[in-house]
């Protein structure tokens, strides 16, 4: 009996010793699997979100992602307009590096060998695809040069109109402003719903494959016009939406700081003046469109959980640029003020950092490319202007840069002249922990023709341009030097 027991113990020990390498091998195989990436770009989404402290915003799904990841409260786009901004962050390069500042210049025309984030991931073993508006704004700039699956704008619906089934009557419009439609239609009548549904179908197929995926999804809302189903309008009482503040232009600000607000008030030949009712309805419409966009994102996020791939999927959401809704007497984007320059950036990377973290570390959209390669264990292309944010994801109190740069030209929007058109003046906005310094330069000569300085601690709403004061005189030389270093490709 003793011999039998001893033999049994030996056999158990051998069994356990043989099982350990198998377990280690499985663990090694699991750790070797690259993470998936879901990258979602919202059009004109500013920081009017619950997770950014907005008191009335209904953004439960973006807030849910924020609870799982890190919210960057001081993230800046490189140019506050869709086409140049997207060319910039998708290639990881600044607008000046690309020579793209208008909607008439396209990434691959100027840089045939440019590599975008999904292309780079595809070259390193990922299935890469794009759905909706991701790369550019119009025409061929919306198309990636190569992807595993050709990028798609969903068919059957347009981004600006409702589409009901054949013969279905269109419900009445309960809104009054020409930019708004409040109709009792289903979500399926909208372009972004079709985009989200296609993304969900692709996720179901991708989850069955052995190789990791990179899925880029563009959600058009809350871009104008504010045409979304009634149920999203009904989420808000108009009297609860905060008044415009500050409604006036900053004291002492140069005229170059502003533009014609054409996106909201119309082209010069058909310009309109917004009365108070129109302003309130437009702001209401923006919130409704944001909540609709949030709902579509929520459907995609739910699918990650349903497929049980959430724990191996990096999720990044951004707005391509900010948006002013009457602040500083401005409507739309294309200024250097904070509401246009700052954008939401939320990163959820499984196993990295603490869920629900908020960081005031300065970040830029060009940092997304190196951050994603870093998180995925991939090399980065040589020609990137951004910096990995992984140290900040690991420690929300860390910092990887001391300043961010946003730029935009004047004229603010120049369609004429085709791809050869050049701006007359280029505006540069340098943002540090405390200061926002704007420098307007003659495009041909580089001569500084106007300046602005705002104290973001004492005057976060940017109501007074300090240029001409003793305080400004003490700060501007160092800020101008830092700005010059960045525009010349230096580090900060």
Buried (B, 14 or more C-beta within 10 A) or exposed (E): EEEEEEEEEEEEEEEEEEEEEEEEEEEEEEEEEBBBBBBBBBBBBBBBBBBBEBEEBBBEBBBBBBBBBBBBBBBBBBBBBBBBBBBBBBBBBBBBBBEBBBBBBBBBEEBEEBBBBBBBBBEBEBBBBBBBBBBBBEEEBBBBBBBBBEBBBBEEBEBEEBBBEEEEEEBEBEBEBEBBBBBBBEBBBBBBBBBBBBBBEBBEEBBEEEEBBBBBBBBBBBBBBBBBBBBBBEBBEEEEBEEBEBEEBBEEBBEBBBBBBBBBBBEEEEEEEBEEEBBBBBBBBBBBBBBBBBBBBBBBBBBBEEBEBBEBBBBBBBBBBBBBBBBBBBBBBBBBBBBBBBBBBBBBBBEBBEEEBBBBBBBBBBBBBBBBBBBBEBEBBEEBBBBBBBBBBBBBEEBBBEBBBBBBBBBBBBEEEEEEBEBEBBBBBBBBEEBBBBBBBEBEEEEEBBBBBBBBEEBEBBBBBBBEEEEBEEBBEEBBEBBBEBBEEEEB
